[in-house]
Amino acid sequence: MAQRVYNFAAGPAAMPVKVLEQIQRDMLALPGVGASVMEISHRSGAFTAIIEGAIKNIRELLSIGDDYEVLFLQGGSRLQFSMIPMNLLGSGQVADYIVTGSWGKYALDEAKKAGETNVAWDGKETNYDRLPATADLRLQPQAAYVHYTSNETIQGVQFATEPSVGDVPLVCDASSDFLSRPLNIRKYGLLYACAQKNAGPAGVTVVVIRKNLLKLSDPNLPGYLNYDTHAQANSLWNTPPTFAIYVLQLITQWLLEDCGGLPGIEVANRQKAALLYDVLDASPEFYQGHAVPEVRSQMNVTFRLPSDELTAQFVGEAKEQGLTDLKGHRSVGGIRASIYNAMPVAGVEKLRDFMVKFRDTHQGAK
Ligand SMILES: *Cc1c(COP(=O)(O)O)cnc(C)c1O
């Protein structure tokens, strides 16, 4: 297949064509280096410029001040589920978890192995289709931190703003909405995201951590699992995933130069999501959204059709038209369209047109 499809995969997900072309152009020889980025030392001048460029871009996009460290780690967001309690949850302390979907539950399950946790809210009763109001949260005033998931990738529910947690450090799994909209980093103690949804290829995970939290880590932790190790070594304690960091640098550059930064990409992301939600709202008897409308995600649009047969037919016919990876996660069923930063408006418009036509053909034929 030589033609590119519109790929609605939840992750690893579509990347900007401009960035793929830059990678292709410089694959055999980075300008001024004469070798590919995969063949040079992570301590070379050329790679130092790349990793420092990536950090500078992230700092600029999110207005991150000197009181925070930006780290590039491996092990995905899953390793963060363990590293967070290992570093921040002391013995005799408790950590609060707000569970709004599958990923929040996975984070909680790992934290339980490392220390004491409190479930401040859990939406499983309604299969994670809604979010808590502040009054619903049963927070512990002395908690070591409060963990939440800004966007639940599987269920398609997204916080519009951070939950209020007072002075307790807020810890956020932003894996599937990182760099998709502006946020106020000062509200966070720690924010983390694997790159492969919105920010690059698999292999690198970004951790933004307030510097005063680095002092909490037990020095007897294994070196790799200690945030302070990576902060002291500028994310070069061991050999980092150089290729993934290189692509992250290109994507953050694309966000700054081609997308109008995070305010610009947020406008585009809202427009894309509205195209699909308008179809759901216009056809509630055919397309049934999973999330309640107030909290539905700008990144992962989840909905069901009247029957499993129609769902399978939808996925198959869409694929024939170059609209791929639309099958929903098995825990929710139906369809999931992931429309991260790199999904062009044209791709979402094509899906919207397909949805309208499919509905008009099959409505009433349940
Ligand atoms: C994808 C995802 C993860 C898991 O990331 P890995 O890199 O596979 O560990 C965790 N949390 C959320 C919200 C995700 O979307």
The ligand as an SDF file (V2000), in Angstrom:
LIG
                    3D

 15 15  0  0  0  0  0  0  0  0999 V2000
   -1.6620    4.8170   26.3810 C   0  0  0  0  0  0  0  0  0  0  0  0
   -1.9060    5.2280   27.7720 C   0  0  0  0  0  0  0  0  0  0  0  0
   -1.1410    4.7090   28.8320 C   0  0  0  0  0  0  0  0  0  0  0  0
   -0.1130    3.6070   28.6560 C   0  0  0  0  0  0  0  0  0  0  0  0
    1.0380    4.0180   28.0540 O   0  0  0  0  0  0  0  0  0  0  0  0
    2.2510    3.0010   27.8120 P   0  0  0  0  0  0  0  0  0  0  0  0
    3.2710    3.8740   27.1650 O   0  0  0  0  0  0  0  0  0  0  0  0
    1.7700    1.8840   26.9530 O   0  0  0  0  0  0  0  0  0  0  0  0
    2.6960    2.5170   29.1520 O   0  0  0  0  0  0  0  0  0  0  0  0
   -1.3880    5.1850   30.1090 C   0  0  0  0  0  0  0  0  0  0  0  0
   -2.3290    6.1230   30.3390 N   0  0  0  0  0  0  0  0  0  0  0  0
   -3.0930    6.6240   29.3490 C   0  0  0  0  0  0  0  0  0  0  0  0
   -4.1200    7.6570   29.6560 C   0  0  0  0  0  0  0  0  0  0  0  0
   -2.9030    6.1970   28.0360 C   0  0  0  0  0  0  0  0  0  0  0  0
   -3.6550    6.7050   27.0440 O   0  0  0  0  0  0  0  0  0  0  0  0
  1  2  1  0
  2  3  1  0
  2 14  2  0
  3  4  1  0
  3 10  2  0
  4  5  1  0
  5  6  1  0
  6  7  2  0
  6  8  1  0
  6  9  1  0
 10 11  1  0
 11 12  2  0
 12 13  1  0
 12 14  1  0
 14 15  1  0
M  END
$$$$
